[in-house]
């Protein structure tokens, strides 16, 4: 298998795991979201430390810790991704997998809009049209039912903000994961300690199966991240852009067909608008790459 094929398989596998995460969180549906989050933080920190040792990458962490700006940004990104994880875990175990899917469909378009606002990226008319179409789909649901799809918007906006902060910090993903979870580790340990003293806590009390799933949150967080980073380095950005739709698509399939969540006509309009917007945006992006390649050859 050549480098490009290995990269494609690694990135696709990472996206597939992220798309199937609701199945993992559902195995701990009886555990409060705050508790699952705390375990995810602690075991992700442990997993990141192990992988950093295996790769001999502690120097990158040391280098990042010498820069106060980077420390501040990583502390902020840790808080943002912690909120994103908490919302996602709670939403899945509360029966809102379809909204999670919608959020991660919207996210790429939010990223494009963020690039325009923060980095002054130029948007083509077609891209503006795609964003407007997606916005109209969300607005339709709000006007018709008076309900804001706040879970979807919360996930999309928080992850977009997280991506922005990480771009500004310019820290590799694995050292970044270690620093983010290190920032969150103290409150996570404090929460679990308090829960244990108070007589609660699922770890080692709800059976071996639940305890193993809690420990496994570290691997389910770090391994897909490593695969995605490795894969993204070996394939084109267009391919990465196309692969990112695997995750919300799998979530949609799980929410609708496996968990039987209700899917109203208003939701159908919203999803259809988002799908159409993403199709328009993706086709335009692919055509832009083709045009640039032809221009380079000429």
N, C-alpha and C positions, 0 to 999 in steps of 0.2 A: 504494500500500500504506500503510495507516494505521500509527500508532505501535505499537499492540498486535500487529498482524500482523508488523511488522518485528522486534519484540522476540521473538515466538515463533520466527520463522525463525532469528534470530541464536542464541538459546539452544539450539534444536534442532540447529543446525549444530555448535555447540560440543560438545554431548553426543555427537553422531555421530562427530566427529573423535576425541574421547576414547575412544569405544567401538571405533574402528578402529585405535587406536594399536598393538595387537599386530602388525598388518600392517607398520607402519613399523619397529618394533624387529626384526622377523624379517629385514628387509633387511640387518641388521648382525649376524646371528647368530654370525658368526665373530669378532666383536670382543668382548673381555671386558666384562662389565657395568660394572666400575669405570671403564673407559676411556670407554664410552658416557656414563656419568653425568658424568664430568669435562667432556666436550664439551658435554653438555646444559647444565651450569652456566655454562660460559664463553659459549656462543653465546646462551643465554637472557639473560645479563647484557648482551651487545651489543644484542640485539633490544629489550630493555626500555629501554636508553639511547636507542636510535633512536626508539622510539615516544614516550618521554617528551619528546624534543626536538620531535617533530612536533606533539605536543599542547600543548607549552609547560607541562608539569606538573612541572618541576624544583623549583618552589617547595614542592610537597607533600613532596618528598624532604627538602629543606632544613628544613622545619618538623618533620618526624619526627625528624631527626638532632639536634634541640635537646633532645629529651626522652630522658633516660637510661633510663627505664623502657621506652620504646618500642624503643630500641636493643637492650636486653637481650632483650625479647620477640621482636623480629625475628631476632636471632641464634639464639634457641632454635627459632623456627619454621623457620629455614633449615636447622638441623641435622635437625629432624624430617622436613621434606619431602625432604631429601636422602636420608635412610634409606628413606622411602617410595618415591622414584624408583628407588633402587638395587634394592630388593626387587622392585619391579614389573618392571623391565627384566630382571633375572636370571630371575624366574619365567616370563616370556613366552618368553625364549630357551632356557629349560630344559624347556619343554613343560608348563607349568602354567597355561595361559590360563583353564581352567575354575575353578581356585582363585582367580584374579584376579577373575573374574566373581562368584564367591561372596562375595569380600571386599567388593566394591562394592555388592552387594545387601544385605549385613549393615550396611554403614556408616550408612545413615539411622537404623536402629534404635539403633545405638551412639550416634549424635548425640543422639537423644531421651533415652537413659539418662544421657548426660553432662550434658545440660541439667537433668535431675532432681537429679543429685548435686552439680553445681557451682553452678547458678543457682537451685536449689530450684523448678524448674518443676513445676507440678502435672500429674500424669498421670491421665487417665481410666482406669477399669477396663478398657475395651477396649484401650487402649494397653498397659497392663500385660500383658494377655492376648497381644497380638501379640509383645511382647518375650519372654514365656515360651515361646511357640510356636517362635520362632526359636531360642531357647536349647536347647529340647528337640531340635530338628533337628540342631544341632551336637553335642549330647551323645550322640545316637543313634549318630553316626558314630564318636565316640570310644570308646563302650562296645563297639560291635560289632567294630571293627577295632583298637582300642587306639591309633589314630592321631589326633593332634590336627591339624586343618586349619590349621596354623600360618601358612601363606602368606596364606590368606584372613583369618584373625584379625589377623595382623600388618599387612596393608594397611588393614583396617577401623579398627583401633585407632590406628594411626599417623596416618591421615588425619583421624580424629575429633579426636585430640589437636592436630593442626595447625590444624583449624578453630577449636578452642577458643582456642588461642594467638592466632590472627589476630583473633578477636573481641575478645579482651582488649586487643590492640595498637591496634585501630581505625585501621588504615592502608589506604588504597585499594589495590586489587589490583595495579595496575601499579607504583606506587612500592614496594609491598611485595615484588613479584617482584624488582625491582632490588636492594633492600636484602638480601633473602635470598640471592640469587645472588652479591652482592658479598661477603657473609660467607664463602661457600663457594669463591669464586674462587681465593684464594691456594692452598689445598690442592689444588684441581683443576689449577691451572697447575703446581704443584710435582710432582704425580703424573705429568702428561703429559710434563713436562721430564725427569723421572727415567726414564720409560719410553722416551723418545726416545734418551737418552744410553745406555741399556742395550741399545739396538739393536732395541727393539720399537716398538709404536705403529702403529695402522692408518692414521692420517691421512697422506695423500700417499704412502703405501707400498702400500696395498691396492687402488689404482686410483681413478680419478676418481669413479666411482659411489659407493663407500663414503664417500669424503671429502665428497661433496655431501650425503649422508644425515646425516653427522655435523654438518656446518654447519647443516643444516636443522632440527636438534633445537631450535634457538633459536626458529624460527618456529612449529614444531609445538607448542611450549610456550606461547608468548605470544599467538598469534592466537586460539586457542580461548578463552583466558582473557578477552581483550578482548571477544570476541563474547558470551560468557556474561554478563559483567558488564553490558554494554550491554543485552542482552536481558532479564536479570532485573529491570532497572529499569523495564521497560515492560509487564511481565505480572504476574499475581497470584502470590503465594507458592504457592498450590495448584497452579497450572500449572507452576511451577518444580519443585515436588515430584514431579509426574507425569513431567516431562521427564527427571528424573535417572535414571530406570530405562532410558533408551535406551542409555546407555553399558554397563552390565553385561549387558544383553540382547544387544547386538552382540558383546560379548566371548564370551558363552556360545555364540552361533551360530558364531563363528569357531573356538573351541576344539573344539566337538563336530563340526560339519559340514565345516569347512575343514581343520583340523589333525588331525582324527581322534583326539583324546585319549580315553582310556578313561573310561567313565562307569558306575560300579558301581551296584548297587541301593541301597547305603548312601548314595552321593552323591545318588541320585534322591530318597531320603527327605529328606535334608538340604535340597536345593534346593526340593523341594515345600513343606517346612515354612516356609522363608524366603519363598517366593512367596505362600503363604497368609497369613503374618504381614504382609507388605507390603500385600497386598490389603485385609486387615482394617484396618490402620492408615490406609491411604490413604482408604478409604471413610469411616471415622470422621472423618478430618480434613476431608474435603469436606462431610460432613453437619454438622460443627461450624461451618464457615464459613457454610453455608446457614442454620443456626439463628441465628447471630449477625446475619446480614443481615436476617432476618425480625424479630428482636427490635429492631433499630435502626429498621426501618420502623414497627413498632408503637409 
